[in-house]
Amino acid sequence: MTTEDTLPVWLVDDDPDIRESLSQWLEVSDLAVRTFDAAPPALEALAGGAACGVLVSDVKMPGMDGLALLDAVQALEMPPPVVLITGHGDVPMAVAAMQAGCWDFVEKPFAPERLEECVRRALAQRQLSLENARLRRALREGDMAGRLLGQAPAMVALRRQLETLAPVQANVLVYGETGSGKEVVARCLHDFGPGAEAPFVALNCGALAPELIESELFGHEKGAFTGANGRRIGKLEHASGGTLFLDEVESLPLDAQVKLLRALQEGEVTPLGSNEVRPVALRVVAAAKADLPSLAREGRFREDLYYRLAITELHLPPLRERREDVATLFGHFCRQAAAVHERDAPEASPALLQALERQAWPGNLRQLRNAATRFVLGLEIPGLEEGGESEPGSLNAQVAAFECALLRAALGRHGGNIQAVMEELELPRRTLNQKMLRHGLRRETFLDPEAPESSDPGDA
């Protein structure tokens, strides 16, 4: 379907004869047209989200004229190209209109072909802009889903929270067990946020010697202490404009917590051995395994720092609470390991996938990634034969689990290609769609990023 078929030309003119003649000409030229007798109704419709390919407006109109309409349209998100028409134009007016964002400026009298050519070029540009925006949005959403795989309700909710939080610079506190993906969440907040071009700086507070923490956070000058042989930029200053990820923040000593709080409150740091105050502006994503309010009540974490860090909180589910995602994640990690080690990714049997889903996974994603790497290398996965912690369940439950594992495995092998899955499992489309819906499976989760996008509207 062409641009002309989908995006109408909006024509705004207070003269009914001109509206009629121009709309007839454009319609004869196979362009859809929507007419307005004044600027405010057109602006209201545009602000309401109505589809517009290009807006053609007269300049001299009572009330809101074409130049005022142009200014108002430019303030909208993704404004359409605006073509202004006037019989009273002059060079300064044309220059002002073009500087304000006008696509083109047509003076009366003009040949209808001149307006049609201008409109078609503007429509092509509008289509290109909308397509670029769609691709950027799809890339953003797809990349978010590609980093945080899974269709468990907790993961769907987490991705929605991240999409809401990423555009703002609020500090975020992330709770999660070891290996649950806390740094991945922090990187999503950074990469999809306004400071994406600035540094992302990660610091594991639990891995630092106490005597080095302040130097790491705030930096130091040469000679500030024994062994300070040169100037060092601290992590807060290095991350200015971007994101500082503080993992295991509960490990920070109380004196370092006091200085960190002051730095975040004042938006400035003073390196050790220096009197120079340096401004910093950054988002802090802190991760913790322990409940910080409980630690604060015990006097082991400053309550005021907790409130500074926890503008909002995110809770990452452990892998044992999202078993329905294990097969998807295992397949993803197997493909990654196969690429790293230059091997073909072996096919996981339904029995193996069922066994994986029954495991407790105390190491969460890190442990599952390790298991996938061992599987790709042909090594034994420790503890897998023991059957995990779950009871077998009823016959119906076991059959359902087996069916779900089969579907996941087939979708993973074929990269979400519904037609290929139908052929392999010898299922009609309607039956496959019903089974995928019953088990909460979505083809988008299994899509191969290098495969061409399917245009089949019946894909589940």
N, C-alpha and C positions, 0 to 999 in steps of 0.2 A: 504494500500500500504506500502511495507516494505522500510526500509532505503536503502537497496541495489538497489531497483527499482528507487529511486528518487535522490540519491546523488552518482555521479560517483566517481570512484577512478582516480586520476590524476597521471600519470606516466611520470616522467621527466628523460630522459637518452639520451646521445649523441650517444650511440651505437644502430644502428637500429635493429641488431639481438636480443639484449637483450630486447629492447622495444617490438618487435614482440612476442617473446617467453613468456614474462611475461604478456602481454596484453591478449594473447590467453589463458593462464592458468587461469587468473582471469575471463575472459569472460565465459570460460567453467564452472567456479564455480558460474555462475549466478551473476556476478558483472559487472556493467557498467564501462567502462574504457575510459578515454580520454588521449591521448599521446602527449608529447611535446619533441622536440629534443634539447631544450635548456631551461635554467632557465628564461631568460627575457620574452619570450612569455607567459609562465605559470604565472609569477608574474603579467604581464599586464592584463591577463584574470581574475585573481583572484581579483585584485584591481578594475576591472570593474564590479564586482558583480556576476561573473559566479558561478554556483553551483558547490561546491566541497565537497565531503565527507571526503576524506583523500588524502594528497599529498605524493606520494612516489617518492623520488628523489635519484639519484646517487650522490655521494660526489664529485668524481674527474671528472669535466667537464671543457672544455675550457671557458674562460670568467668568468661568474658568476658560482661559484661552489655550491655544495649543502649546505655548511655551510652558505655562503652568502645569498642563497635563504631562508634558515631557518630564518636568522636574519630579512630579509625583510618581510617575511610572518608574523612573530611575531609582527611587527609594525602595521599590519592591524587590523581593528575592527573585532572581532569574527573570528580569524584565524582558519583554519582547522588543525587537527592533522597532523604532518609531520613525516614520516618514512624515515630515511636515509639508503641508501645501499652503501656499499663500499667493495672493495677487498683489500684496503690498510689501513684499520682501525687499530687503536691501542687503548689501554686503555685511554690515555689522550684525544684523539679525541672523543671517546665515551662519556667520562665524560663531556667534553666541550659542546658537542651537547645536552646532556640531560639537562645540566644547562641552555642552551639557549632556552629550551622549546621543544626539540625534543620528540615526542611521544615514539619512539622506534628506535633502531639502529641495523641493520641486516648486518652481514658480509658475503661476498661471500667466498666460495660457500655455498649456503643454499638450503634446500629442499623447493620446491614451497609451500608445505603445511605450512611451517613455516611463509612465507610471507602472505599467505591467512589468517591464524589465527590472525596474527598481524593486518592486514587490517580490518578484521571483528570487532575486539575489538575496534579499532580506530573509525570505522564507528558508532558503538554503542555509544561511548562516544560523538562523534560529534552530533548524533541525540539527545542525552540527553541535550547537551549544547544548541542546537538550540531550543529545546522545552522549556527549562527553560527560555531562553531569550524571547521566544514568550509569555510565561505565565506572565513574569514580565512586558512585554510591554502591554499585555492585561489588567493586573491588574492596571497598571498605567493609561492607557487610560480609562478603565472602572471606576476606582475610581474617576478620574477627572470628567467624565460625571455623576457619581453618586452623586458627591457633588454639581455640577453646572448643575442641570437638565434643560432640555428645548431644543427645536429645533427651537426657534425663531432665525432669522438670526443674531441678535445681540449677542445671547448666543453662537452660533456656532463660531462666530468670536472671542468672548472673550476666549473660550477654546483654540482656536488656538494660540492666543496671549500668554496665560499662558504657553502653552507647549513650546513656543519659549523662554519666559523669565525665566522660572523656573530654567533651568540649569546654568544661569549666576547670579552673585551676584550683579547686578545693583539695585540701589534704585528705587522704584516704587511709584508713586502717584496715588491713587485710588479715583475717584470721584463717589459719589452715594448718593441717598437719604437715610434717616433713614430706616433701615430694609431691604435694598436692597441686603445685603450679602457681605459687604466689608471685614469683618473678614474672611469669608469663602474663599474669593479670596486670602487674605494674607496667610492663612494656606495652600492653594494649592501651592502658590509660595514657601513656606517653605518646605512642605512635599515632593515635587517633585524636590527639589533643592539639591545642593551639601552639604548643611548644615542641612539636614533633621534630623541627629542624635543629633544635638545641640539644645539648648532651643529655643522655640518659646515664646516670651514674649509680652504680650498685655498690653497697657496702654491707658486708655481713658483720654486724656488731658482735656476734658471739665468737667470731674467729679472731678478734683483735686483742692484743695484749693491753691491759688497762693503761699502761704508761704511754701507749701510742694513740689512744682513741682521740684525744683532743687535737693532736697533730693531724690525724686523718680527717677529722671533721672541719677544722678551722684553718689548717695550714700552719706553717712556721717560717721564720726568717733564718738565715744562716747564723749559726752560733747560738740559737735560742736554747739549746740544751746539748748535752754531750752526744756527739754523733750527728748533729744537725749541720752537715757540711755544705748545705746549699739551701736555697729558698724552695719551699714546697707550697703549691696551691692546694687548699683544703677541698674536701668533697663538696661542701656547700657552695663555695665560690665557683668551683668547676661546673656544678650543675645549674648555675644561675641562668634563668630563662627556660630551663627544661625541668627535669624530674630527678629527684634524689630518692633512691629506693633503699630503705633501711631495713634489712632483714634481721630477724631476731632482736628487735628493738628492746625487748624486755631485758636483754643482757647488758645494756648501757649502765655504767655506774651512776650513782645518784649525782655526783658532782658534774659529770658530763651531761646529765639530763638537764641540770640547772642552766648550763651554758648553751645547750641546744635550744631550750625554751626561749631564752633571751634573744638568741640569734633569729629565731623564727618570728618572735614578737616584733623586734625592732627592724627586721629586714636588713641586718648588717652583721659582719663578722670582723673580728680583730685577730689576725694570726698571732701565734705564740712568738714572743720576742719582738713584737711590733706595737706601735701606738697608732698605726694607720687603721682607720675604720673603712671597710669596703662594703658597698651595698650589694645585697643579693635578693633576687626574686625568683622563687621556684615553687614547684609543687613537691610535697613530700608524700611518698607512699611508704608507709611503715607496715611491716609484717610481723606478726606475733603468733607463737604457738600457745602461750598462756593468756589467761583472761586478765587484761591490764587493770580494770577496776578492782578485781580481787587483789592483785598485787599492790595497788594503791592503798587499799584498806590495811594491808599488812605492812605498809611503810617501805615497800621495795620498789615502787615506781611512783613518780610524781603525778598526782592527780591533775595538776594544771597542764602538764605536758600531754597527758592522755587527751584532755579536751582540745588541745591545740592540734593534735595529730588526727583525732577521730571526728573530723567534720562529718564524715559518713563512714560506715563500716560495711565491709563485705565479708561474707563467710563462704569459704570454699568447701564443698562437700568432699569427704574422703572417698576413695574409689569404692570401698565396700558399700557405700550408700548410693552408688549409681552403677550397679552391676549391669544394667541394660546397655551401658556404653563400653563395656570391657572389650567385646568383640571388635567394635569399630576402632577403638584406640589401639588394640593389638595389631590389627591389620595395618593401621597407619604407621605404627612404629616398625613393623616388619618391612614395609616399603622403604622407610627411611634407612633402616639398617642395611637392606639389600643394596641401596644406592651407595652408601658409604663403603661397604665391603666389596662392591662390584660383583654381586651374586644375584641370581634369580630369587625372588621371594617365594618360598615354598608355600603350598596351600595348606591352611589350617583346617583340619577335619572338624565336623560338628562335635565329635566327642571331645576334642581338645578345647574347643571354644566353651563347651559346657563346663569342663574342668576348670578353665580359667575363670569363668564367672563365679565358681563356687569358692574361690580363694579369698582369704581375708585381706590380702594386699596391705600389710602394715606400712610398707614403703611407698604406697600409692603409685602415682604415675612413673616415678623414677624406677620403682621395682618392676612395673609392667614393661617399661622400655627395656630394662635389662633382660627380662624374660624373652621379649621379642628378638633381641639381638642374639641371644643364645639359640633360639629356634632357627633363625636364619643361618647361623653358623653350624647347625647340626648338633648342638650340645644339649644335654639334658636340662630341663627346667626344674630346679630343686623344689621338692615338696609337692609337685603337681600330682603325683600318683596317690597321695594320701586322701584325695577326695574333698579337701576343703572342709569348711565348717557348717555347711548347710545340709539339712535333711533332704532325702530324695524327693519327698512330696508325693502327692497323688499321681495316678496314672495320667489324668488330664493335664496336670501341671508339667509332668515330664514330657509329654507329647508336645505341649505348647512351647516349652523351652527348646526342645529339639527342632521344632519347626522354625522358631525364631532364629536359632543358630544357623540353620540351613539358609534362610533368607539373607541373613547378614553376610554369610560367607559368599553367597552368589553375588550379592550387590557389591561387595568389596572386590571380588575378582574382576567384575565387569565395569568397575568405576561408575556405578549408578546407572548403567545403560539398561533401561527397562526391557527393551526388546530382546536383548541378549539373555537377560534373566528369565524372561518368559520362555524362550526357546530351550534353555538348559533345563529348567524345572518342569517344562511342558505344562505350563499354566496359562489359561486365558487371561487377558488383561484385567478384566473385572475381578476375577478371583485373586490375582496377585495384588491388586490395589486394596482389596478388602483385608487380605492377610497383613499387608504392610501397615494399614491403618490400625488393625487390631494390636499389632506388636509395637506401635509407635515408631515405625521406621520411615524415614524420609530419604528420597533418592539424593537430595542435595548434600546429605552427610557423606555420601560415598563418591561424589563426582570426582573424576580425574581432572585436575586443573589443566592438563595438557591436551585433553580431548576436546573436539569441537562441541559447542553447546547444542543440545538437542532442541529442536523446535516443535517436537511432538506435543500438542496440548494435552494429550491423554496421559503423559508421564505422571507417575504417582509422586 
